[in-house]
């Protein structure tokens, strides 16, 4: 049974998911070539695939260390299925690299709950978010998450509120130095455009297509169901999920800020996977779990096939 197989975290689970992701990622690449030579793109595509694969493993490490879900492989499964379902969004290559650094930042942010080495974790998270913004300008919005977590865990220490600015300054000073040596200072002006697709497109569906709209609504409904179920559990798990939900809401804002052909929907896959997994774990009937996983797989494959057409 699929649910039993992925209910554990054995190396075979990683191998199966990695192969599954590899097959569908490069199938999508080949269909997107349209007469262009593969050898012109393969080095970059390998890097992009590795970034997605590492993102999958980072999600598993977050679950293992921060206990965002029970210890199983379901979050990785949902993450991979979302990539397959939204394979048409993978053309936004910079978002894939940005997502990798943002996941590392989220990991550091969630680890602040231990209240140990708080300043180091805040600095690391700010540093990683700043690096992510070098690939995708709107990634800087996630700095709001850093300040939210400071307010939630250690608001009384004034120095904590200054650390994020030091992290940003460190990256931008280094970037400025490199660009100066290369004579490419116009990078900042060209890159940090912060375009607002919601206000520049003529139709709402040029910003948010039906598939994305259904996905976002479904994730919000599942998130609410998870919060209702966990309302009586210890505050630590609830606060962690609130932070994850804030990641999702910031992702929605970024989706609305960009036209549909440049959508950063990938940035919402991590929080969506966490909430899908928490809801999935609450289902005690094994047969129902099996049906949900099979249905999720069929939907993802159907959307992938529809995209290729």
N, C-alpha and C positions, 0 to 999 in steps of 0.2 A: 504493500500500500504506500502511496506517495506520502501521506501525512506521517506515517510511521517512519519512513526512510529519512525525511527531513526533520523529524522530531528530535534528532540528535545532531551533534556537531563532530562527526567523524571526518577524517581527511577525504574519504570518498565523496562526501557531500560537496566539498569545495571543488573537487575535480569534475564532478558531474555538472555543477553550475558553471564552472569556468569553460568547459567544452560547449555547453548550451549557449552561453553568451558569445563565445568565439564563432560558432556556426552562424548565428543570426546576425552578429555584427558584420562579419565579412560577406555574408550573403547580401546584406543591405548595401555594403560598399560596392560590390560587383554590379548590382542592379543600378546603382547611381552613376556608374562610370559613363555609360551611354557613348561608347565608341572611343573614349579616352584610354590611354595606355595605363595599365595597372602600376607599372614600375615607377611612374611619376608620382604616385600618391602613397604607395605602400609604406615608406618609412614613417610618414606622418600618421597614417591610419594605425600602424602598430603602436605608436605612442599613445594615440587616443584610446585604443583598446586596452592598453596597459593601465591607463588612468582610470578607466571604468572598472577594470578588474580589481585594481587596488582599492577603489572606492567600495566595492563589495566587501572586501576583507576588512576595511576600516569599520564599516557598519557592524560587522561581526565582533570586532574588538571592542567597539563602544558598548554593545550589548553585554559582552562578557565582563567588562570592567565596571560599567556604570549601572548594570542591571535594569536597562530600559525595558526589557522583556524577560521572559524566562529563557533559560539557556538552550536554544535550539537554532535551527537554520532557516526558520520561516521568514525572518526579515530579509535575508539575502535572497530567498526565493521571490518574494514580492518585489524587491528592488530590480532583480533581473527581468521579471515579467513586465514591469513598468517600462523598462528600457526597450524590450521587444515591442510592446504595444505602442510606444511613442518613438519608434525608430526613425520616423520622419523628422523628429526634432534634433537628431544627432548631427544635422548639417551645421548647427551652431557650435563649431569646434571649440572656440574659446571658452564656452560655458562648461564644457567637459573638463578642461584643465582647471578652471575656476572652482568647479564643484569638488575636485580632489582636495584642494587647499582649504576650502570651506569645511569639508568634513573633518579634517584635522583640527580646524579651529573649533568646531562644535564639540569635538572630543575633549579638548582642553577646557572649554566652557562648562561642559557637564561635569567634569572632574572637580570643579571648584566646590562642589557640595561637601567634600571632605574637609574643607576649611584648612587645608595645609598647602603651604607655598602659594597662597592666593595671588600675590603680586606676580610671581613667575608665570602662572597660568594665564592671568589676564594679559600679560605682555606677549606671551606666545600666541594667544588667540588673536590679539590685535595685529601682530606681525603677519600671521597667516591670512587674515582677512585682507590686509593691505596687499599681500602678494596676489591673492585671488583677484583683487580689483585691477591688477595690471593686465589680467586676461579679460575681465568683464567689469566695466566701470561701476555698474550698479551694485556689485558685490559689497561696496562700502556701506550699503544700507544695513548690513548685518552687524556693524559696529553698535547699533542700537541694542542688539542682543547682549553685547558685553556689558553695557551700562545697566541693562535690566538685571543681569545676574549679579552685578556688584550690589545693586540696591536690594536684591533678594537675600544675599548671603552675608555681605560684610560692608554695609553702607556707612558704618560709623568711622571706618578708617579712611581719612581724607585722601591719603596718598593713592589709594586704589583708583580714585576717580581721575587721577592724572596719568596713570600708567598707560591706558589705551592711546593717549596722544603721543607718548614716547614710542610705542610700538609702531604707530603710523609714520612718525617722523623718521625713525630708523630706516624703514623701507624706502620712503620717498627721497631721503637724502642720498642713500646708496644708488637709487635709480637715477636721480639727478646727476650724480657724479659720472655714472656710466654713460648716460646720454650726452653729457658735456664732452666727454672724451671722443664720442662717436660723432659729435656734431649733429645730434638728432633731438634737440630740445623741443621741437614742435610735436613730439610724441604726446606730451601731456595735453596739449590743446586739441590734438586730433583724436586722442583716445577717450578722454573724460568728457564725453558729449552729454551724457545723462539725458538721452532723448525720451520724450513722453509720447509713446505711441497712442495712448488712449485719447489724446487731444489732437493728434495729427491725422488720424484715419477717419474716413467718412462713415464707416460702418463698425458697429461693436464686434461683429464676427470677423473683422480684419485684425482684431486684437485677441479674441478668444473664440476658437472654433468649438463646434459641438462636442467633439471628443474630450477636449480639455475641460470644457464646462461641466460635463457629466462627471468626469474624474474628480474635479475639485469639490463638487457638491457631495459626491459619494464619500470622499475623504472627510469632509466636515461632519457629515452624518455619523460616520464610524467613530470619529474623534469624540463627538458628543456622547455617543453610546458608551465609549470607554470611560469617559470622565464620570458618567452617571454610575457605572458599575463600580468604579474605584473611589467613590466619594467618601467611603468609610475607612479606607486604608490609611496607613501612616502618611504623614505630610511629605516625607522625603520623596516618595514615588510620584505623588501628585505634582509636586513642584517641578520635578524633572520633566514630567510629561507636559506641563505648562510651558516650559522652556522650549521643548520640541514643537509644541503647537505654535509658539511664537515664530519659530523658524519657518513653519508652514505658511503662516499668515504673511510674513515678510516675502516669502516666495510668491504668494498670490499677488502682492503689490507689484513685484517686479514683472510678473507676467502681464499685468495690466499696463505696465509702462512700455511694453514693447509690442510691435506688430506680430502677427501670428507666425510669419516666416522667420522671425528672430526671437522666438519665445524661449525664456530660460526655465521651462517647465521641469527640466532635469533637477533643478535645485530643490524641488519639493518632494522628490522621490524618497529621500532619507526619512523625513518626518512621516510621510504617508506610509512607508514600510513599517515604521515603529507602531503606528496606530492600527494598521491592518493586522499586524502580528498580535498586538494586545487583545484585539477583538477576537481574532481567530483562536487564541488560547482560551478564551472564556467559553468557547463551544465545547461541551463535554462529550457530545455524541461523535464518536470516531467516524461513522458513516457520513454524517453531515460535513465534517471537516474534509473528508475525502471528496465529497461532491463540490464543495467550495473551491478546493485546489484545482480540481479537474476543470470546473467552469472558468476559473481565472486563467488557466492555461489556454483553454479554447478561445476565450475572448482575446487574449494577447496574440495568439497565432492568427486569428481572424483579422485583427487590426493590422498586423504585420503584412498579411497577404493582400489586404485591401490597399495598403500603402504602395506595395510593389506594382500593383496594377495602374 
